[in-house]
Structures are given as C-alpha cells and as structure tokens.
C-alpha cells in the first residue's frame, strides 16, 4: 500500500514539474503573440512576406476556377483581344455540341499560345492557334474547322490538364495541341519556394 502511495506521489511530482517547465514557455509565446497583434498592423505582416492585401489585379480579367486556378473573364481583354462567353480567349463563339463534318481542335498552353504578354498583346487573328485554324480551312475546303484557344497566361501543364479534364473534353475535340515549357522552367527554378505560395484573402496569389 505504501508503495502505491509513493508511486502516485512520484507521478504527481513529475506532473507538477512538467507544468512548471511548460508554463514559462507558454507565457513567453503568449506575450510575443500579444505584442505582435498589438504593435503590428495585419497588413504590415503581409508586406513583410512580399504580399499585400487589397483588390486583386486578376479580378479585372480572371475568374477563380476550382480545377485550374483561374480562367479568363468573358468580354474584352485589353484593347485588341476578346474572350468568348465560355471564357476562351481569341476564340469565336462555339457550342459544346460539335456539328457534323467538323474538325475541332483544342489548343493548350501559356501566354505564348494565348497571345498575351506584359509588353504587347496579339490581336485575336494574329495568335498562332487562329492562324493554324485558318490554314486548315484553306486546305480542307469540304470540312468545317473549329478551334478553341484554351491557353491562359501564367499556366503550366498542371493547370492545362485541369482545364482539359474539367471543361474542354466536353467539346469532343478531334485533336489537342499542347505548347508548354517556359513557365515550367521558370517555376522549377523556384521549387524550394513552392511551400510559401498561397492564395491571398483577396483571391490573388503570389
């Protein structure tokens, strides 16, 4: 009986010792958290990481998409480009159901395929997917040729795969042309930073 009492007493002493060790640590972290919340503005904390809270610059031309990060907002894009009602840039209006005797081609890629850039955007008719479609029309006179430009600036093959799976496959394309590489190479140079990338409260991302 005395052994049991001694054992219980030893357990209580160990528990009290653990509390005494942990209590200062909890108090220090609690004080540090309180100091940060009282002395630093929330926006300052975002600035420290290179991120800012505010209106998303993508909101003017993009919509959030669960399967491929974002997609173009229908309507005018810049001064010389258009996005059709289904969100495809430099693409004529098109139905989901493919007409008979029609060759339908989907193009996937990044800014070079979408015809957009920081320096200059290409007019719809100057994008290379549109020119490929025009060339095929001239050579296949008895077949209607339709094209969908599913590319978006900033995409990698990861986002394009999501867009193909979630939307473009339902258009029953006869061919899918993929042009990727630049963004992949750029992102691979920053692979150690990927864990820091996140969507911001305003819907944009770093």
LUMTORLO-37495 format. One record per residue: residue number from 1; residue in three letters; x negated, y, z of N, C-alpha, C in turn. Coordinates in steps of 0.001 Angstrom, whole numbers, padded with zeros to 6 digits. Layout:
! LUMTORLO-37495
SITE,i,aa,n_px,n_py,n_pz,ca_px,ca_py,ca_pz,c_px,c_py,c_pz
SITE,NUM,Ala,X,Y,Z,X,Y,Z,X,Y,Z
...
END
This chain:
! LUMTORLO-37495
SITE,i,aa,n_px,n_py,n_pz,ca_px,ca_py,ca_pz,c_px,c_py,c_pz
SITE,1,Unk,-000818,-001208,000000,000000,000000,000000,-000852,001259,000000
SITE,2,Unk,-001893,001233,000851,-002789,002387,000900,-003511,002596,-000422
SITE,3,Unk,-003793,001467,-001136,-004455,001567,-002446,-003545,002269,-003447
SITE,4,Unk,-002236,001945,-003386,-001291,002586,-004294,-001187,004073,-004016
SITE,5,Unk,-001179,004412,-002722,-001108,005831,-002350,-002352,006566,-002838
SITE,6,Unk,-003503,005936,-002698,-004757,006554,-003140,-004767,006741,-004659
SITE,7,Unk,-004230,005721,-005374,-004183,005813,-006834,-003273,006943,-007288
SITE,8,Unk,-002111,007053,-006656,-001178,008129,-007005,-001801,009482,-006699
SITE,9,Unk,-002492,009559,-005583,-003145,010814,-005207,-004225,011181,-006225
SITE,10,Unk,-004960,010188,-006719,-006003,010444,-007711,-005393,010945,-009019
SITE,11,Unk,-004246,010352,-009396,-003573,010790,-010627,-003104,012232,-010505
SITE,12,Unk,-002582,012583,-009336,-002135,013964,-009125,-003297,014931,-009210
SITE,13,Unk,-004447,014528,-008610,-005619,015405,-008658,-006096,015600,-010097
SITE,14,Unk,-006079,014521,-010894,-006504,014642,-012303,-005545,015538,-013087
SITE,15,Unk,-004257,015400,-012791,-003268,016230,-013476,-003459,017702,-013120
SITE,16,Unk,-003691,017967,-011828,-003915,019347,-011402,-005178,019915,-012025
SITE,17,Unk,-006220,019078,-012136,-007467,019522,-012743,-007256,019872,-014219
SITE,18,Unk,-006473,019038,-014918,-006192,019305,-016328,-005437,020613,-016494
SITE,19,Unk,-004469,020867,-015592,-003713,022120,-015648,-004641,023305,-015413
SITE,20,Unk,-005527,023182,-014410,-006445,024271,-014102,-007413,024550,-015250
SITE,21,Unk,-007780,023506,-016012,-008680,023696,-017154,-007943,024338,-018319
SITE,22,Unk,-006716,023880,-018589,-005968,024346,-019756,-005357,025733,-019553
SITE,23,Unk,-005009,026062,-018308,-004321,027319,-018054,-005109,028540,-018533
SITE,24,Unk,-006411,028654,-018236,-007155,029822,-018737,-007190,029890,-020276
SITE,25,Unk,-007299,028710,-020910,-007330,028689,-022378,-006019,029221,-022948
SITE,26,Unk,-004892,028739,-022393,-003583,029200,-022853,-003421,030697,-022615
SITE,27,Unk,-003861,031176,-021464,-003738,032603,-021147,-004569,033458,-022097
SITE,28,Unk,-005790,032986,-022440,-006655,033741,-023353,-006027,033834,-024742
SITE,29,Unk,-005556,032707,-025262,-004931,032718,-026585,-003642,033530,-026586
SITE,30,Unk,-002873,033428,-025509,-001645,034214,-025411,-001936,035701,-025408
SITE,31,Unk,-002975,036108,-024650,-003349,037521,-024607,-003828,037998,-025969
SITE,32,Unk,-004610,037147,-026682,-005100,037524,-028011,-003950,037685,-028995
SITE,33,Unk,-002994,036774,-028948,-001826,036860,-029832,-001021,038122,-029551
SITE,34,Unk,-000817,038422,-028277,-000078,039630,-027899,-000800,040874,-028371
SITE,35,Unk,-002110,040896,-028232,-002896,042063,-028669,-002763,042276,-030177
SITE,36,Unk,-002860,041188,-030950,-002747,041305,-032405,-001367,041829,-032798
SITE,37,Unk,-000328,041285,-032182,001035,041704,-032536,001304,043152,-032148
SITE,38,Unk,000696,043627,-031067,000943,044991,-030613,000086,046032,-031327
SITE,39,Unk,-001090,045638,-031754,-002030,046620,-032302,-002182,046572,-033814
SITE,40,Unk,-001807,045484,-034464,-001959,045369,-035896,-000603,045275,-036556
SITE,41,Unk,-000378,046084,-037576,000860,046009,-038316,000883,044717,-039130
SITE,42,Unk,002098,044240,-039353,002249,042995,-040114,001633,043121,-041493
SITE,43,Unk,001839,044270,-042141,001300,044455,-043491,-000222,044489,-043476
SITE,44,Unk,-000808,044977,-042373,-002267,045017,-042287,-002851,043611,-042348
SITE,45,Unk,-002157,042663,-041744,-002654,041297,-041735,-002688,040729,-043145
SITE,46,Unk,-001708,041126,-043967,-001724,040663,-045360,-002851,041327,-046131
SITE,47,Unk,-003100,042590,-045833,-004177,043294,-046525,-005521,042644,-046226
SITE,48,Unk,-005697,042175,-044997,-006948,041523,-044622,-007236,040301,-045491
SITE,49,Unk,-006184,039658,-045978,-006358,038474,-046821,-006283,038810,-048305
SITE,50,Unk,-006198,040094,-048637,-006118,040475,-050042,-004714,040415,-050604
SITE,51,Unk,-003718,040263,-049755,-002337,040154,-050209,-001523,041301,-049639
SITE,52,Unk,-000531,041742,-050369,000307,042841,-049920,001769,042451,-050026
SITE,53,Unk,002557,042985,-049125,003991,042767,-049163,004628,043955,-049863
SITE,54,Unk,005518,043703,-050758,006197,044751,-051491,006969,044136,-052639
SITE,55,Unk,007420,044962,-053538,008163,044464,-054682,007250,043604,-055545
SITE,56,Unk,007751,042463,-055920,006960,041551,-056737,006783,042104,-058142
SITE,57,Unk,005546,042213,-058625,005350,042681,-060000,005895,041699,-061021
SITE,58,Unk,006000,040421,-060650,006546,039438,-061575,008045,039572,-061747
SITE,59,Unk,008718,040249,-060798,010176,040329,-060844,010670,041044,-062094
SITE,60,Unk,009833,041871,-062688,010253,042598,-063882,010361,041690,-065094
SITE,61,Unk,009623,040600,-065114,009622,039760,-066311,009778,038267,-066031
SITE,62,Unk,009827,037875,-064760,009856,036449,-064452,010930,036120,-063429
SITE,63,Unk,011386,034882,-063495,012312,034322,-062524,011640,033115,-061869
SITE,64,Unk,011926,032896,-060601,011369,031736,-059918,011986,030458,-060467
SITE,65,Unk,011166,029455,-060669,011634,028172,-061171,011087,027067,-060274
SITE,66,Unk,011975,026224,-059776,011565,025199,-058817,010628,024167,-059418
SITE,67,Unk,010701,023961,-060737,009937,022877,-061348,008660,023342,-062027
SITE,68,Unk,008535,024638,-062283,007343,025114,-062992,006928,026506,-062517
SITE,69,Unk,007151,026784,-061245,006721,028035,-060595,007556,029237,-061033
SITE,70,Unk,007552,029565,-062311,008287,030732,-062796,008543,030585,-064289
SITE,71,Unk,009500,031360,-064777,009811,031363,-066201,010183,032780,-066607
SITE,72,Unk,010152,033033,-067898,010435,034378,-068381,011889,034768,-068144
SITE,73,Unk,012087,036033,-067840,013427,036591,-067701,013956,036924,-069102
SITE,74,Unk,015157,036476,-069473,015693,036770,-070803,015805,038275,-071068
SITE,75,Unk,015573,038635,-072318,015661,040042,-072716,014360,040531,-073317
SITE,76,Unk,014190,041844,-073407,012939,042381,-073959,011757,042048,-073056
SITE,77,Unk,010615,041796,-073683,009374,041601,-072944,008395,042633,-073471
SITE,78,Unk,008094,043616,-072655,007238,044702,-073130,007955,045494,-074217
SITE,79,Unk,007188,045971,-075170,007748,046820,-076219,008009,046088,-077528
SITE,80,Unk,007296,044959,-077751,007379,044340,-079077,007754,042858,-079025
SITE,81,Unk,008062,042341,-077844,008384,040921,-077736,009774,040731,-077149
SITE,82,Unk,010317,039534,-077363,011636,039215,-076835,011606,037836,-076187
SITE,83,Unk,012546,037622,-075274,012770,036329,-074638,014231,035975,-074874
SITE,84,Unk,014499,034795,-075443,015885,034467,-075758,016683,034169,-074483
SITE,85,Unk,017973,033898,-074643,018866,033757,-073491,018529,032547,-072627
SITE,86,Unk,017745,031601,-073159,017355,030418,-072404,015987,030568,-071744
SITE,87,Unk,015370,031736,-071916,014102,032002,-071240,012861,031633,-072021
SITE,88,Unk,012983,031433,-073342,011833,031076,-074167,011363,032298,-074956
SITE,89,Unk,010081,032614,-074809,009534,033815,-075422,009302,033611,-076919
SITE,90,Unk,009496,034689,-077673,009247,034681,-079125,009944,033506,-079808
SITE,91,Unk,011137,033202,-079344,011907,032072,-079870,013304,032544,-080246
SITE,92,Unk,013755,032246,-081459,015145,032596,-081817,016132,031875,-080900
SITE,93,Unk,017364,032380,-080840,018390,031691,-080073,018551,030275,-080616
SITE,94,Unk,018715,029323,-079713,018741,027921,-080109,019702,027161,-079201
SITE,95,Unk,020371,026163,-079753,021297,025357,-078959,020567,024142,-078398
SITE,96,Unk,021081,023622,-077312,020465,022433,-076726,020637,021247,-077675
SITE,97,Unk,021803,021149,-078309,022059,020059,-079250,021346,020343,-080567
SITE,98,Unk,020561,019411,-081001,019799,019581,-082248,020674,019246,-083454
SITE,99,Unk,020777,020150,-084423,021566,019863,-085628,020939,018724,-086438
SITE,100,Unk,021745,018125,-087295,021229,017071,-088167,020272,017669,-089197
SITE,101,Unk,019409,016809,-089718,018423,017222,-090724,017573,018400,-090236
SITE,102,Unk,017175,018328,-088984,016404,019410,-088370,015150,018852,-087717
SITE,103,Unk,014048,019500,-087977,012783,019193,-087304,012609,020212,-086190
SITE,104,Unk,012561,019748,-084977,012455,020649,-083818,011113,020421,-083128
SITE,105,Unk,010353,021504,-082962,009015,021431,-082376,008967,022297,-081121
SITE,106,Unk,008421,021745,-080051,008200,022482,-078810,006714,022772,-078683
SITE,107,Unk,006403,024003,-078326,005019,024413,-078099,004851,024715,-076607
SITE,108,Unk,003805,024164,-076018,003498,024402,-074611,002100,024994,-074499
SITE,109,Unk,001924,025896,-073554,000609,026484,-073370,000657,027654,-072414
SITE,110,Unk,-000345,028499,-072544,-000501,029652,-071663,-000338,030937,-072466
SITE,111,Unk,-001029,032002,-072078,-000836,033301,-072720,-001196,033296,-074201
SITE,112,Unk,-002205,032515,-074570,-002614,032495,-075972,-001526,031913,-076869
SITE,113,Unk,-000717,031013,-076336,000381,030436,-077099,001627,031305,-077002
SITE,114,Unk,001843,031909,-075830,002980,032820,-075670,002765,034141,-076408
SITE,115,Unk,001505,034472,-076683,001210,035722,-077369,001251,036929,-076470
SITE,116,Unk,000852,036740,-075209,000838,037855,-074257,-000570,038007,-073705
SITE,117,Unk,-000884,039204,-073244,-002208,039439,-072683,-002266,040767,-071984
SITE,118,Unk,-003328,040945,-071190,-003481,042196,-070447,-003804,043360,-071368
SITE,119,Unk,-004416,043069,-072508,-004789,044148,-073426,-003711,044437,-074457
SITE,120,Unk,-003147,043359,-075018,-002172,043563,-076082,-001296,042336,-076226
SITE,121,Unk,000006,042580,-076379,000938,041501,-076681,001102,041391,-078195
SITE,122,Unk,001321,040168,-078658,001600,039951,-080074,003101,040019,-080312
SITE,123,Unk,003493,040612,-081427,004902,040617,-081798,005364,039177,-082011
SITE,124,Unk,006657,038952,-081876,007193,037596,-081992,006709,036893,-083256
SITE,125,Unk,006762,037593,-084376,006407,036967,-085657,004914,036704,-085800
SITE,126,Unk,004109,037275,-084924,002658,037093,-085031,002121,035975,-084143
SITE,127,Unk,002952,035385,-083315,002487,034287,-082470,002230,033055,-083341
SITE,128,Unk,001253,032263,-082970,000911,031134,-083830,001981,030046,-083873
SITE,129,Unk,002776,029813,-082814,003879,028857,-082968,004899,029296,-084020
SITE,130,Unk,005196,030593,-084050,006138,031089,-085064,005552,030918,-086463
SITE,131,Unk,004263,031169,-086599,003635,031032,-087917,003585,029571,-088365
SITE,132,Unk,003374,028644,-087403,003404,027224,-087750,004793,026833,-088253
SITE,133,Unk,005834,027312,-087563,007200,027009,-087982,007491,027572,-089368
SITE,134,Unk,007040,028790,-089645,007258,029394,-090966,006528,028604,-092048
SITE,135,Unk,005313,028151,-091760,004557,027377,-092727,005273,026069,-093050
SITE,136,Unk,005794,025401,-092015,006508,024145,-092246,007789,024363,-093033
SITE,137,Unk,008462,025475,-092801,009674,025760,-093566,009376,025903,-095059
SITE,138,Unk,008248,026545,-095342,007895,026740,-096751,007512,025437,-097436
SITE,139,Unk,007041,024455,-096652,006613,023186,-097229,007696,022112,-097177
SITE,140,Unk,008629,022263,-096265,009713,021290,-096127,011033,021965,-096465
SITE,141,Unk,011205,022280,-097705,012359,023059,-098123,013691,022418,-097826
SITE,142,Unk,013752,021087,-097804,015021,020404,-097599,015287,020055,-096139
SITE,143,Unk,014405,020504,-095233,014553,020225,-093803,014546,021538,-093031
SITE,144,Unk,015514,021686,-092130,015537,022863,-091267,014489,022697,-090167
SITE,145,Unk,013742,023745,-089902,012688,023703,-088884,013026,024676,-087758
SITE,146,Unk,013084,024165,-086549,013301,024995,-085370,012112,024849,-084428
SITE,147,Unk,011773,025927,-083765,010677,025851,-082805,011086,026507,-081494
SITE,148,Unk,010502,026003,-080413,010693,026579,-079085,009322,026880,-078519
SITE,149,Unk,009088,028140,-078208,007825,028522,-077579,008020,028430,-076062
SITE,150,Unk,007599,027302,-075509,007756,027079,-074073,006565,027530,-073253
SITE,151,Unk,005634,028253,-073881,004434,028711,-073178,004743,029924,-072308
SITE,152,Unk,003952,030101,-071265,004064,031267,-070385,002666,031653,-069911
SITE,153,Unk,002388,032928,-069924,001100,033411,-069463,000824,032992,-068024
SITE,154,Unk,-000369,032458,-067786,-000753,032017,-066452,-000516,030547,-066201
SITE,155,Unk,000172,029868,-067117,000460,028446,-066919,-000793,027587,-067079
SITE,156,Unk,-000771,026457,-066385,-001703,025370,-066654,-000874,024189,-067152
SITE,157,Unk,-001534,023103,-067467,-000805,021926,-067924,000135,021405,-066842
SITE,158,Unk,-000147,021712,-065586,000721,021281,-064483,002101,021919,-064609
SITE,159,Unk,002137,023259,-064793,003416,023945,-064937,004112,023550,-066233
SITE,160,Unk,003327,023390,-067301,003927,022997,-068579,004575,021624,-068481
SITE,161,Unk,003953,020718,-067751,004538,019392,-067557,005876,019510,-066827
SITE,162,Unk,005930,020380,-065813,007177,020597,-065090,008248,021193,-065966
SITE,163,Unk,007862,022093,-066847,008852,022720,-067730,009351,021741,-068793
SITE,164,Unk,008445,020920,-069298,008845,019908,-070276,009822,018925,-069652
SITE,165,Unk,009505,018476,-068441,010344,017473,-067786,011690,018048,-067382
SITE,166,Unk,011710,019276,-066849,012933,019823,-066264,013849,020478,-067280
SITE,167,Unk,013313,020945,-068430,014142,021699,-069364,013964,021287,-070819
SITE,168,Unk,012748,021294,-071286,012530,021185,-072723,012869,019814,-073295
SITE,169,Unk,012769,018774,-072507,013063,017443,-073047,014522,017306,-073455
SITE,170,Unk,015397,018107,-072856,016811,018020,-073183,017134,018608,-074555
SITE,171,Unk,016167,019288,-075162,016351,019805,-076518,015967,018768,-077573
SITE,172,Unk,015561,017593,-077136,015210,016481,-078029,014221,016894,-079127
SITE,173,Unk,013050,017368,-078746,012068,017767,-079764,011526,016560,-080515
SITE,174,Unk,011197,016772,-081780,010551,015729,-082579,009044,015716,-082347
SITE,175,Unk,008501,016843,-081933,007069,016936,-081673,006836,017945,-080560
SITE,176,Unk,005812,017675,-079751,005409,018600,-078694,003936,018933,-078911
SITE,177,Unk,003658,020204,-079093,002288,020661,-079334,001806,021365,-078061
SITE,178,Unk,000690,020908,-077530,000165,021443,-076264,-001177,022109,-076502
SITE,179,Unk,-001323,023327,-076008,-002594,024047,-076124,-002940,024607,-074743
SITE,180,Unk,-003801,023921,-074024,-004198,024341,-072687,-005709,024232,-072544
SITE,181,Unk,-006238,024918,-071559,-007658,024802,-071279,-008238,025994,-070549
SITE,182,Unk,-007896,027210,-071007,-008515,028398,-070418,-008180,028514,-068937
SITE,183,Unk,-006901,028418,-068595,-006524,028579,-067190,-007022,027431,-066333
SITE,184,Unk,-007018,026220,-066889,-007563,025092,-066143,-009015,025349,-065754
SITE,185,Unk,-009802,025787,-066721,-011216,026041,-066434,-011380,027150,-065412
SITE,186,Unk,-010535,028169,-065490,-010620,029276,-064542,-010250,028821,-063136
SITE,187,Unk,-009171,028051,-063020,-008735,027609,-061703,-009706,026604,-061093
SITE,188,Unk,-010319,025768,-061938,-011276,024809,-061413,-012470,025516,-060777
SITE,189,Unk,-012776,026711,-061250,-013863,027477,-060652,-013514,027960,-059249
SITE,190,Unk,-012219,027914,-058909,-011766,028384,-057598,-011097,027259,-056816
SITE,191,Unk,-011473,026016,-057115,-010776,024880,-056495,-010908,024879,-054981
SITE,192,Unk,-011985,025452,-054451,-012160,025473,-052998,-011221,026466,-052316
SITE,193,Unk,-010579,027337,-053116,-009694,028350,-052545,-008227,027964,-052659
SITE,194,Unk,-007943,026833,-053286,-006552,026464,-053556,-005727,026384,-052277
SITE,195,Unk,-006343,025938,-051199,-005592,025788,-049949,-005108,027124,-049409
SITE,196,Unk,-005658,028242,-049906,-005249,029558,-049438,-004129,030141,-050289
SITE,197,Unk,-003850,029537,-051437,-002832,030083,-052326,-001457,029793,-051755
SITE,198,Unk,-000591,030755,-051820,000753,030554,-051291,001701,031576,-051905
SITE,199,Unk,002976,031258,-051862,003986,032202,-052314,004205,033227,-051227
SITE,200,Unk,004235,034500,-051592,004410,035577,-050623,005891,035809,-050360
SITE,201,Unk,006233,036534,-049274,007635,036767,-048957,008412,037473,-050055
SITE,202,Unk,007740,038234,-050907,008446,038941,-051984,008600,038087,-053238
SITE,203,Unk,008172,036837,-053190,008343,035956,-054336,007137,035891,-055249
SITE,204,Unk,006153,036742,-055052,004949,036692,-055871,003939,035770,-055216
SITE,205,Unk,002803,035617,-055836,001781,034741,-055291,000409,035274,-055638
SITE,206,Unk,-000622,034975,-054829,-001955,035480,-055107,-002639,034687,-056207
END
